[in-house]
Amino acid sequence: RGFWFDIAHITVTMENYILYGEHLSELDGTVVYKGRRRGTVSYVSIRKHPKEKKDLVSKEVSLLQNLDHTNVVKFLEWYETSNHLWVITELVLASTLTEILDQ
């Protein structure tokens, strides 16, 4: 899996997801949307980051790509478009870590 992708590949791959219009949260320019991979019933979290956060997002993705643990959100994919960085992870709807661990 490449670290950064060319725009043509990104456009095709991002078309594999349906992004729902309402955002779940917003903080410091990052917006979190509920989404779904086309052809599945599994929901995902799609985070849109401003390009200015490229270094921070790169570090996060590098870390998440190598983690596989039941208590850590599962990383799926990420993309760079002309204006944003997009990170796709499993969707976790519980409001606190305690609620997640109690499930």
MODELLER restraints for C-alpha pairs under 7 A, 6 or more apart:
rsr = mdl.restraints
at = mdl.atoms
rsr.add(forms.Gaussian(group=physical.xy_distance, feature=features.Distance(at['CA:4:A'], at['CA:79:A']), mean=6.85, stdev=0.5))
rsr.add(forms.Gaussian(group=physical.xy_distance, feature=features.Distance(at['CA:4:A'], at['CA:80:A']), mean=6.67, stdev=0.5))
rsr.add(forms.Gaussian(group=physical.xy_distance, feature=features.Distance(at['CA:5:A'], at['CA:79:A']), mean=6.65, stdev=0.5))
rsr.add(forms.Gaussian(group=physical.xy_distance, feature=features.Distance(at['CA:5:A'], at['CA:80:A']), mean=6.73, stdev=0.5))
rsr.add(forms.Gaussian(group=physical.xy_distance, feature=features.Distance(at['CA:7:A'], at['CA:81:A']), mean=6.17, stdev=0.5))
rsr.add(forms.Gaussian(group=physical.xy_distance, feature=features.Distance(at['CA:10:A'], at['CA:79:A']), mean=6.07, stdev=0.5))
rsr.add(forms.Gaussian(group=physical.xy_distance, feature=features.Distance(at['CA:10:A'], at['CA:80:A']), mean=6.97, stdev=0.5))
rsr.add(forms.Gaussian(group=physical.xy_distance, feature=features.Distance(at['CA:10:A'], at['CA:81:A']), mean=6.88, stdev=0.5))
rsr.add(forms.Gaussian(group=physical.xy_distance, feature=features.Distance(at['CA:16:A'], at['CA:37:A']), mean=5.78, stdev=0.5))
rsr.add(forms.Gaussian(group=physical.xy_distance, feature=features.Distance(at['CA:16:A'], at['CA:38:A']), mean=5.37, stdev=0.5))
rsr.add(forms.Gaussian(group=physical.xy_distance, feature=features.Distance(at['CA:17:A'], at['CA:35:A']), mean=6.70, stdev=0.5))
rsr.add(forms.Gaussian(group=physical.xy_distance, feature=features.Distance(at['CA:17:A'], at['CA:36:A']), mean=5.56, stdev=0.5))
rsr.add(forms.Gaussian(group=physical.xy_distance, feature=features.Distance(at['CA:17:A'], at['CA:37:A']), mean=4.35, stdev=0.5))
rsr.add(forms.Gaussian(group=physical.xy_distance, feature=features.Distance(at['CA:17:A'], at['CA:38:A']), mean=5.37, stdev=0.5))
rsr.add(forms.Gaussian(group=physical.xy_distance, feature=features.Distance(at['CA:18:A'], at['CA:35:A']), mean=5.40, stdev=0.5))
rsr.add(forms.Gaussian(group=physical.xy_distance, feature=features.Distance(at['CA:18:A'], at['CA:36:A']), mean=5.17, stdev=0.5))
rsr.add(forms.Gaussian(group=physical.xy_distance, feature=features.Distance(at['CA:18:A'], at['CA:37:A']), mean=6.17, stdev=0.5))
rsr.add(forms.Gaussian(group=physical.xy_distance, feature=features.Distance(at['CA:18:A'], at['CA:38:A']), mean=6.30, stdev=0.5))
rsr.add(forms.Gaussian(group=physical.xy_distance, feature=features.Distance(at['CA:19:A'], at['CA:33:A']), mean=6.74, stdev=0.5))
rsr.add(forms.Gaussian(group=physical.xy_distance, feature=features.Distance(at['CA:19:A'], at['CA:34:A']), mean=6.40, stdev=0.5))
rsr.add(forms.Gaussian(group=physical.xy_distance, feature=features.Distance(at['CA:19:A'], at['CA:35:A']), mean=4.39, stdev=0.5))
rsr.add(forms.Gaussian(group=physical.xy_distance, feature=features.Distance(at['CA:19:A'], at['CA:36:A']), mean=6.69, stdev=0.5))
rsr.add(forms.Gaussian(group=physical.xy_distance, feature=features.Distance(at['CA:20:A'], at['CA:33:A']), mean=6.56, stdev=0.5))
rsr.add(forms.Gaussian(group=physical.xy_distance, feature=features.Distance(at['CA:20:A'], at['CA:34:A']), mean=5.73, stdev=0.5))
rsr.add(forms.Gaussian(group=physical.xy_distance, feature=features.Distance(at['CA:20:A'], at['CA:35:A']), mean=5.52, stdev=0.5))
rsr.add(forms.Gaussian(group=physical.xy_distance, feature=features.Distance(at['CA:22:A'], at['CA:33:A']), mean=6.56, stdev=0.5))
rsr.add(forms.Gaussian(group=physical.xy_distance, feature=features.Distance(at['CA:23:A'], at['CA:31:A']), mean=6.57, stdev=0.5))
rsr.add(forms.Gaussian(group=physical.xy_distance, feature=features.Distance(at['CA:23:A'], at['CA:32:A']), mean=5.58, stdev=0.5))
rsr.add(forms.Gaussian(group=physical.xy_distance, feature=features.Distance(at['CA:23:A'], at['CA:33:A']), mean=4.46, stdev=0.5))
rsr.add(forms.Gaussian(group=physical.xy_distance, feature=features.Distance(at['CA:23:A'], at['CA:34:A']), mean=6.79, stdev=0.5))
rsr.add(forms.Gaussian(group=physical.xy_distance, feature=features.Distance(at['CA:24:A'], at['CA:32:A']), mean=5.44, stdev=0.5))
rsr.add(forms.Gaussian(group=physical.xy_distance, feature=features.Distance(at['CA:24:A'], at['CA:33:A']), mean=5.46, stdev=0.5))
rsr.add(forms.Gaussian(group=physical.xy_distance, feature=features.Distance(at['CA:24:A'], at['CA:34:A']), mean=6.72, stdev=0.5))
rsr.add(forms.Gaussian(group=physical.xy_distance, feature=features.Distance(at['CA:25:A'], at['CA:31:A']), mean=5.95, stdev=0.5))
rsr.add(forms.Gaussian(group=physical.xy_distance, feature=features.Distance(at['CA:25:A'], at['CA:32:A']), mean=5.28, stdev=0.5))
rsr.add(forms.Gaussian(group=physical.xy_distance, feature=features.Distance(at['CA:26:A'], at['CA:32:A']), mean=6.27, stdev=0.5))
rsr.add(forms.Gaussian(group=physical.xy_distance, feature=features.Distance(at['CA:29:A'], at['CA:49:A']), mean=6.59, stdev=0.5))
rsr.add(forms.Gaussian(group=physical.xy_distance, feature=features.Distance(at['CA:29:A'], at['CA:50:A']), mean=6.32, stdev=0.5))
rsr.add(forms.Gaussian(group=physical.xy_distance, feature=features.Distance(at['CA:30:A'], at['CA:47:A']), mean=6.73, stdev=0.5))
rsr.add(forms.Gaussian(group=physical.xy_distance, feature=features.Distance(at['CA:30:A'], at['CA:48:A']), mean=5.56, stdev=0.5))
rsr.add(forms.Gaussian(group=physical.xy_distance, feature=features.Distance(at['CA:30:A'], at['CA:49:A']), mean=4.60, stdev=0.5))
rsr.add(forms.Gaussian(group=physical.xy_distance, feature=features.Distance(at['CA:30:A'], at['CA:50:A']), mean=6.62, stdev=0.5))
rsr.add(forms.Gaussian(group=physical.xy_distance, feature=features.Distance(at['CA:31:A'], at['CA:47:A']), mean=5.67, stdev=0.5))
rsr.add(forms.Gaussian(group=physical.xy_distance, feature=features.Distance(at['CA:31:A'], at['CA:48:A']), mean=5.24, stdev=0.5))
rsr.add(forms.Gaussian(group=physical.xy_distance, feature=features.Distance(at['CA:31:A'], at['CA:49:A']), mean=6.79, stdev=0.5))
rsr.add(forms.Gaussian(group=physical.xy_distance, feature=features.Distance(at['CA:32:A'], at['CA:45:A']), mean=6.64, stdev=0.5))
rsr.add(forms.Gaussian(group=physical.xy_distance, feature=features.Distance(at['CA:32:A'], at['CA:46:A']), mean=5.77, stdev=0.5))
rsr.add(forms.Gaussian(group=physical.xy_distance, feature=features.Distance(at['CA:32:A'], at['CA:47:A']), mean=4.40, stdev=0.5))
rsr.add(forms.Gaussian(group=physical.xy_distance, feature=features.Distance(at['CA:32:A'], at['CA:48:A']), mean=6.41, stdev=0.5))
rsr.add(forms.Gaussian(group=physical.xy_distance, feature=features.Distance(at['CA:33:A'], at['CA:45:A']), mean=5.89, stdev=0.5))
rsr.add(forms.Gaussian(group=physical.xy_distance, feature=features.Distance(at['CA:33:A'], at['CA:46:A']), mean=5.09, stdev=0.5))
rsr.add(forms.Gaussian(group=physical.xy_distance, feature=features.Distance(at['CA:33:A'], at['CA:47:A']), mean=6.15, stdev=0.5))
rsr.add(forms.Gaussian(group=physical.xy_distance, feature=features.Distance(at['CA:34:A'], at['CA:43:A']), mean=6.89, stdev=0.5))
rsr.add(forms.Gaussian(group=physical.xy_distance, feature=features.Distance(at['CA:34:A'], at['CA:44:A']), mean=6.05, stdev=0.5))
rsr.add(forms.Gaussian(group=physical.xy_distance, feature=features.Distance(at['CA:34:A'], at['CA:45:A']), mean=5.11, stdev=0.5))
rsr.add(forms.Gaussian(group=physical.xy_distance, feature=features.Distance(at['CA:34:A'], at['CA:46:A']), mean=6.18, stdev=0.5))
rsr.add(forms.Gaussian(group=physical.xy_distance, feature=features.Distance(at['CA:35:A'], at['CA:43:A']), mean=5.61, stdev=0.5))
rsr.add(forms.Gaussian(group=physical.xy_distance, feature=features.Distance(at['CA:35:A'], at['CA:44:A']), mean=5.07, stdev=0.5))
rsr.add(forms.Gaussian(group=physical.xy_distance, feature=features.Distance(at['CA:35:A'], at['CA:45:A']), mean=5.93, stdev=0.5))
rsr.add(forms.Gaussian(group=physical.xy_distance, feature=features.Distance(at['CA:35:A'], at['CA:46:A']), mean=6.15, stdev=0.5))
rsr.add(forms.Gaussian(group=physical.xy_distance, feature=features.Distance(at['CA:36:A'], at['CA:42:A']), mean=6.00, stdev=0.5))
rsr.add(forms.Gaussian(group=physical.xy_distance, feature=features.Distance(at['CA:36:A'], at['CA:43:A']), mean=4.46, stdev=0.5))
rsr.add(forms.Gaussian(group=physical.xy_distance, feature=features.Distance(at['CA:36:A'], at['CA:44:A']), mean=5.42, stdev=0.5))
rsr.add(forms.Gaussian(group=physical.xy_distance, feature=features.Distance(at['CA:43:A'], at['CA:91:A']), mean=6.14, stdev=0.5))
rsr.add(forms.Gaussian(group=physical.xy_distance, feature=features.Distance(at['CA:44:A'], at['CA:88:A']), mean=6.68, stdev=0.5))
rsr.add(forms.Gaussian(group=physical.xy_distance, feature=features.Distance(at['CA:44:A'], at['CA:89:A']), mean=5.85, stdev=0.5))
rsr.add(forms.Gaussian(group=physical.xy_distance, feature=features.Distance(at['CA:44:A'], at['CA:90:A']), mean=4.75, stdev=0.5))
rsr.add(forms.Gaussian(group=physical.xy_distance, feature=features.Distance(at['CA:44:A'], at['CA:91:A']), mean=4.46, stdev=0.5))
rsr.add(forms.Gaussian(group=physical.xy_distance, feature=features.Distance(at['CA:45:A'], at['CA:88:A']), mean=5.64, stdev=0.5))
rsr.add(forms.Gaussian(group=physical.xy_distance, feature=features.Distance(at['CA:45:A'], at['CA:89:A']), mean=5.23, stdev=0.5))
rsr.add(forms.Gaussian(group=physical.xy_distance, feature=features.Distance(at['CA:45:A'], at['CA:90:A']), mean=5.71, stdev=0.5))
rsr.add(forms.Gaussian(group=physical.xy_distance, feature=features.Distance(at['CA:45:A'], at['CA:91:A']), mean=4.62, stdev=0.5))
rsr.add(forms.Gaussian(group=physical.xy_distance, feature=features.Distance(at['CA:46:A'], at['CA:86:A']), mean=6.67, stdev=0.5))
rsr.add(forms.Gaussian(group=physical.xy_distance, feature=features.Distance(at['CA:46:A'], at['CA:87:A']), mean=5.81, stdev=0.5))
rsr.add(forms.Gaussian(group=physical.xy_distance, feature=features.Distance(at['CA:46:A'], at['CA:88:A']), mean=4.67, stdev=0.5))
rsr.add(forms.Gaussian(group=physical.xy_distance, feature=features.Distance(at['CA:46:A'], at['CA:89:A']), mean=6.72, stdev=0.5))
rsr.add(forms.Gaussian(group=physical.xy_distance, feature=features.Distance(at['CA:47:A'], at['CA:86:A']), mean=5.51, stdev=0.5))
rsr.add(forms.Gaussian(group=physical.xy_distance, feature=features.Distance(at['CA:47:A'], at['CA:87:A']), mean=5.13, stdev=0.5))
rsr.add(forms.Gaussian(group=physical.xy_distance, feature=features.Distance(at['CA:47:A'], at['CA:88:A']), mean=6.42, stdev=0.5))
rsr.add(forms.Gaussian(group=physical.xy_distance, feature=features.Distance(at['CA:48:A'], at['CA:84:A']), mean=6.31, stdev=0.5))
rsr.add(forms.Gaussian(group=physical.xy_distance, feature=features.Distance(at['CA:48:A'], at['CA:85:A']), mean=5.83, stdev=0.5))
rsr.add(forms.Gaussian(group=physical.xy_distance, feature=features.Distance(at['CA:48:A'], at['CA:86:A']), mean=4.80, stdev=0.5))
rsr.add(forms.Gaussian(group=physical.xy_distance, feature=features.Distance(at['CA:48:A'], at['CA:87:A']), mean=6.79, stdev=0.5))
rsr.add(forms.Gaussian(group=physical.xy_distance, feature=features.Distance(at['CA:49:A'], at['CA:84:A']), mean=5.60, stdev=0.5))
rsr.add(forms.Gaussian(group=physical.xy_distance, feature=features.Distance(at['CA:49:A'], at['CA:85:A']), mean=5.00, stdev=0.5))
rsr.add(forms.Gaussian(group=physical.xy_distance, feature=features.Distance(at['CA:49:A'], at['CA:86:A']), mean=6.27, stdev=0.5))
rsr.add(forms.Gaussian(group=physical.xy_distance, feature=features.Distance(at['CA:50:A'], at['CA:83:A']), mean=6.98, stdev=0.5))
rsr.add(forms.Gaussian(group=physical.xy_distance, feature=features.Distance(at['CA:50:A'], at['CA:84:A']), mean=5.00, stdev=0.5))
rsr.add(forms.Gaussian(group=physical.xy_distance, feature=features.Distance(at['CA:50:A'], at['CA:85:A']), mean=6.32, stdev=0.5))
rsr.add(forms.Gaussian(group=physical.xy_distance, feature=features.Distance(at['CA:51:A'], at['CA:83:A']), mean=6.25, stdev=0.5))
rsr.add(forms.Gaussian(group=physical.xy_distance, feature=features.Distance(at['CA:51:A'], at['CA:84:A']), mean=5.11, stdev=0.5))
rsr.add(forms.Gaussian(group=physical.xy_distance, feature=features.Distance(at['CA:51:A'], at['CA:85:A']), mean=6.06, stdev=0.5))
rsr.add(forms.Gaussian(group=physical.xy_distance, feature=features.Distance(at['CA:64:A'], at['CA:75:A']), mean=5.81, stdev=0.5))
rsr.add(forms.Gaussian(group=physical.xy_distance, feature=features.Distance(at['CA:65:A'], at['CA:75:A']), mean=6.14, stdev=0.5))
rsr.add(forms.Gaussian(group=physical.xy_distance, feature=features.Distance(at['CA:73:A'], at['CA:89:A']), mean=6.78, stdev=0.5))
rsr.add(forms.Gaussian(group=physical.xy_distance, feature=features.Distance(at['CA:73:A'], at['CA:90:A']), mean=6.20, stdev=0.5))
rsr.add(forms.Gaussian(group=physical.xy_distance, feature=features.Distance(at['CA:74:A'], at['CA:89:A']), mean=5.62, stdev=0.5))
rsr.add(forms.Gaussian(group=physical.xy_distance, feature=features.Distance(at['CA:74:A'], at['CA:90:A']), mean=5.38, stdev=0.5))
rsr.add(forms.Gaussian(group=physical.xy_distance, feature=features.Distance(at['CA:75:A'], at['CA:88:A']), mean=6.55, stdev=0.5))
rsr.add(forms.Gaussian(group=physical.xy_distance, feature=features.Distance(at['CA:75:A'], at['CA:89:A']), mean=4.49, stdev=0.5))
rsr.add(forms.Gaussian(group=physical.xy_distance, feature=features.Distance(at['CA:75:A'], at['CA:90:A']), mean=6.62, stdev=0.5))
rsr.add(forms.Gaussian(group=physical.xy_distance, feature=features.Distance(at['CA:76:A'], at['CA:88:A']), mean=5.47, stdev=0.5))
rsr.add(forms.Gaussian(group=physical.xy_distance, feature=features.Distance(at['CA:76:A'], at['CA:89:A']), mean=5.03, stdev=0.5))
rsr.add(forms.Gaussian(group=physical.xy_distance, feature=features.Distance(at['CA:77:A'], at['CA:87:A']), mean=6.16, stdev=0.5))
rsr.add(forms.Gaussian(group=physical.xy_distance, feature=features.Distance(at['CA:77:A'], at['CA:88:A']), mean=5.13, stdev=0.5))
rsr.add(forms.Gaussian(group=physical.xy_distance, feature=features.Distance(at['CA:78:A'], at['CA:86:A']), mean=5.39, stdev=0.5))
rsr.add(forms.Gaussian(group=physical.xy_distance, feature=features.Distance(at['CA:78:A'], at['CA:87:A']), mean=4.38, stdev=0.5))
rsr.add(forms.Gaussian(group=physical.xy_distance, feature=features.Distance(at['CA:78:A'], at['CA:88:A']), mean=5.83, stdev=0.5))
rsr.add(forms.Gaussian(group=physical.xy_distance, feature=features.Distance(at['CA:79:A'], at['CA:85:A']), mean=5.84, stdev=0.5))
rsr.add(forms.Gaussian(group=physical.xy_distance, feature=features.Distance(at['CA:79:A'], at['CA:86:A']), mean=5.10, stdev=0.5))
rsr.add(forms.Gaussian(group=physical.xy_distance, feature=features.Distance(at['CA:79:A'], at['CA:87:A']), mean=6.65, stdev=0.5))
rsr.add(forms.Gaussian(group=physical.xy_distance, feature=features.Distance(at['CA:80:A'], at['CA:86:A']), mean=6.25, stdev=0.5))
rsr.add(forms.Gaussian(group=physical.xy_distance, feature=features.Distance(at['CA:94:A'], at['CA:100:A']), mean=5.87, stdev=0.5))
